Amino acid sequence: MLNFKKKLLLLLLFIISLIIGYFLFSPTFTDKNHQEPKPTNTPKLTYQPYQELTIPYLRQMQFDSQVGSLEEISRNNNYISYLTNYTSDELTINGLLTKPTETQPENGWPAVVFVHGYIPPNQYRTTERYQDYVNYLARNGLVVFKIDLRGHGNSEGEPSGAYYSSDYVIDTLNAYSALQNLDFVNPDQIGLWGHSMAGNIILRSLAAKPDIPAAVIWAGSVFTYEDFIQFGIDDNSYQPPDEESPRRQKRQKLFDVHGRFDPNSNFWSEVTPVNYLTDIQGAIQLHHAVNDNVVSIKYSQNLNNKLDQVGVENELFEYQQGGHNLVSPVFSTAMSRTVDFFNRHL
């Protein structure tokens, strides 16, 4: 009988200790504010239509291209010209690479990615147009890579236009990477040169890769998109002749999704390169003729003012003559200033 009572007492003590332990160490007892975590659904990042147009998207892209084989097409005492190519978005993009013949600097030549203005893509030829510009730079000690934007000449891909697509920016930054990988180019001394519609390409490239040390823009257009509405442009880089062209159709689809340019739109604010000027580390030189009847000089004047406001090193040269291409009698002066600028900043 005694053993039974003893066993019963031990059992009761064991039960009591379990009850006390539960209350002492239970989270709900020790922390009156404790709440069990509720299951959550972590939102997944979704694709934003046309996000590839935005500067943040371009900044996160990786560019790693290579210059292909060099086919010599001409040579003189000052430079050698080659036909070559590189890859961009898995497309083969052609270009004209011109290299000085004088003794190569110890760390490689300074170089320039040369981006052409609007030329009807089916009329574009690698070895035509801008020859005087390229030759002037090359005989002054610069490697010049004049690229045929996608869809131009024999470059693969579709010509997309500059203002509502990032294709040409991607081609430009891949060309920049390809030059960095050339053994006779100094990878830290590469700049950009652009004319007309390439002004937009160059500025968006700088916004996407702010550490580019120097860029020169001749008669550039469309920087804020508000200036596009105000000044327009008198060439077919924006208005393809064919009403049913793929470029027009793509642009209309973009407008259907995001509307036309609106400075208060989050999407358009990320597309507009002037919203990223404060990040630019290099210097910019602008050239424009007062009598340019294709692209208003107001584009360059407005950009110059915005660069001044945010403290980006820049200079604007205005010419009374020369037209859209800054031809004679101002061509030599503009080229001399361009070379001097690259010598100072590359």
N, C-alpha and C positions, 0 to 999 in steps of 0.2 A: 504493500500500500504506500509505504514511504517512497519507494523508488518511482511509483507511478506519479505521485505528487511532484516529486523532484523533476521528472521528465516534463511534466505539464508546465511547471514554472519556467524551465529553460526554454520551452517552445514559445511561451508568452513573451519572455524577454527578447527572444530572437525576432518575433513579429514586431514588437515595439521598436526595436533598433532599426528595422527596415523602414518603418513609418517615419521615425525621426530623421533618418538619413535622406529619405526622399524629399522632405520639406527643407532640410538644411542645404542640400546641393542642387535642388531643382532650379533651373534658370528663371522660371516664372516666380519662384519664391525669393531668390536672391536679388532680382532686378524687377521691380514692379513695372518699369517702363519697357521691359523687354517685349518685343513682338517677333513672332516667327516670320522669317523672310517670305515674302510673297513671290510666287513665280513671275518672272518678267520675260517679255519678248523683246530681245535686243533688236532694234531696227537695223536692217541690213542697208548698206550703202547701195543706192540704186543709180543706174545710169541716167544722167540728165541729158536729154536730147541736145545734140550739137555742143556738148561740153568741150569737144576737141578744138573749138574756136577760142576758148578762154585761155588767158595767160596762166592761171594756176595749173590747168591741164598740161600746157606746153612745158611748164617748169618741171613737172614730175616725169617727163619723158626722158629716155636714155638715148643719146645719139652716139653711135660708134660705127663709122663708115670708113672705107678705104678707097684710095684712088686706084683705078685699074691700070692696065698696061698703058704705056706711053707710046703713041705713034707720032714720030716727028714729021711735021708737015712744012716747016720753014725754019731758017736759021740765018742770022746775020751777026755782025760784030757785037751787038748789044744784048740779044736775047734769042732763045729757041722756043718755038711754039709746038705744042703737042695736042693731038686729039686724044681724049681719054674719057673715063666715066667713073661713076661711083654709085652706091646704092642708097635709096631713100624709100622707106615704106615698102621694101622688097621690090622696088622698081629700079631699073637701070636708067640713070640720068647722065646724059652726056655733057661734055664741057670742053673748053679750050684752056689748056694750062700753059702759061708763058713764064719762062724762067730766065733770069739774067745770066749772061755768059761770064761775067767777071768773077773774081775769086770769091768763093762762098764764105760768108762769115763763120766764125768758129761754132756758134750755136745754131746755125741755119739762117735762111733768109726770112725777113719779115714778109708777110703775105696778105693778100686781100681776096675775099670772096666777092666777086663782081656779079651783081644781080641786074639783069636787063629790065628795061621798061616794057610797056605794052607794045607788042608786035603781033599781028594776027598769027596764031600758032601754026597754021598751015603754010604761012609765008616765011616763017623763021628758019634761018640757016646758021649753023654754028660759027662758020667763018665769015659771016657777013654782019654788018652793023657793029658799031662800037670799036672797030679796029684801032682807030686813032687813040681812043681813050686807053685801051689795054696796052698798046705799044708805048705810050707815054709813061705809064706807070712802070712797065717792065724795064725800060731803059734807064729808069731812075732807081733801080735796085730793089724792086718788089716782085715777088712771085704773084702772078694774077691768075685766079681760077674763075673764068667767066662761065657760069653754069647755064645750061639750057633747061629752064624750068619744065617740070613734067608736062607732057603733051606738046612740047615745042620741038620742032625739028624731028629728030629721031629718038628723043627721050620717050620712055614708056609712060603710060598713065594718061589721064584726061586733064586738059587744061581747066582749072577750076576758077580762075580769077583770084585777085588778091584780097578783096575787101570782106568777103563773106565766106572765107575758107582759110584754113591754116596750112593747106598743102604746100604752098610756096615757102612758108616760114619753115616748115619741116625740111623741105629740100635745101634751104639755105643753111640751117643748123647742121644737117648731115654733111654738107659740103665743108663747113667749118671743121667738123670732126675729122673728115677725110684729110684735110690739110694738116691738122695736128698730128696725124699719123704718118706724114711724109718725112723721110729721113733728112731731106734738105731744107725743111721749113722749121723755123723756131716756133714751137707750139704755144708760146706765151706772147707772140707778137703777130697776131692775126686780126685784121680789121675787116670791115664791111664797106662796100660801095654800092649805091643803088640810085636808079634814075626813075623819075615819074611814079608809076604805080609801085615800084620797088621801094619808094619812100615808106609806104605803109608796111611792107615786108620787113624792111630794115628796122623800123622802130619796134615792131612787134617781136622781132628776133632779139633786140636789145632788152625788151621787157622780160622775155622768156629766159635769156641768158645774160644777166646784168653785168657779168665780169668781162664781157667783150671790151677791149681797151679803147677802140676807136671806130667811128663810123662816119662816112661822108654821104650826104644825100643831095642829089641834084634835082631840082624842080619836083620835089616830092609832094605827094597828095595823100589826103585822108588820114588824119592822125587822131582827131577827136570824134569823128563821125558826125558831130554837130557841124563841123566845117564842111563836110560832104553835103549836108542839107543846104548850107548857106551858099557854097561856091560851085558845087557840081564839078564835072570834069568833061572835057570835050574829046573823048576818044571811046573806043568800043571795049575797053577793059571792063567797063561796068555794063554796057548795053550791047551784048552780042547781037549781030545782025539777025540771027534766026530766032524768031519769037518762041519757037518750040525747043530751043537748045537745052541740053541737060543742065547747063549752068543756070539758066533762068529758072528752070523747074526746081532745082535744088534750093535756089535762093528763095523762091516763093514758099517752099515747104518750111524753110527756116522762119520766114515771116509768119506763116500760119501758126507755128508753135510759140514763138517768142514775140511776135509783133515786130514792127519796124523799130529802128533805134529809139531808145528812150533812156535818157541819162539817169532816170530814177529806177530803172530795172536792174535787179541784181545780176541777171545774166549779161546784159549789155555793158554793165560797169566792169565785168571781168573780161570782156572782149576788148575794151578800149585801152590801148597801150599807154595813153597819157596818165591813166590812173596808177601807173607803176613807175613813174619817172624817178621817184625818190630812191629807188633801188639801184638805178643805173650808176655804175662805178667809172665808166669810161667817159670819153669826150665825143661830142658830135659837132660836125661842121656842115652848114647848110649853104647851098648856092641856088640862086633863083633870079631869073630875068624879069624885069618889070613888064616887058612886052611879050611874055609867055602867053600865048592864046589858047593853050591846051589846059594847063593847070595854073590857077591863080596864084600869084605871089603871096596872097593872104594866107595860104596854107603854111608857108615857111615862116612868115612873120608871126602868126599865132603860135606856132610851135616854139619859135625862138623866145617869145614872151613866157610861155609856160616853163621852158627849161630854165630861164632866168629866175623865175619865181621859186623853183624848188632847188636851185643851186647846182644844177648839172652844168659842167663846163661845156660851153658851146660858143660858136660864132656863126654869124649870118653874113654872107656877101650878096649884095644886090647889084644887078647889072642893068644898065639902061638898054642894052642890046643883047642879041644872042638867041632870043626866042626860047622855045621849049628845050632845045638840045644844047643851048649855050655854045653855039658855033661862033666862028670868026665874026667880029674881031675880039671876042672875049674868051675864046676857048683856051688859048695858051695861058692867060692869066688865071683862069679858073683851075686849070690842071696844075699849074705851078703851086697855087695855094693848097690844092689837094695833096700833092706830094709833100710839101712842107709840113702839113698837118700830120700825115702818116709818119713822117720822120720824127716828129716831136712826140708822138703818142704810141708808136710801136717799137 
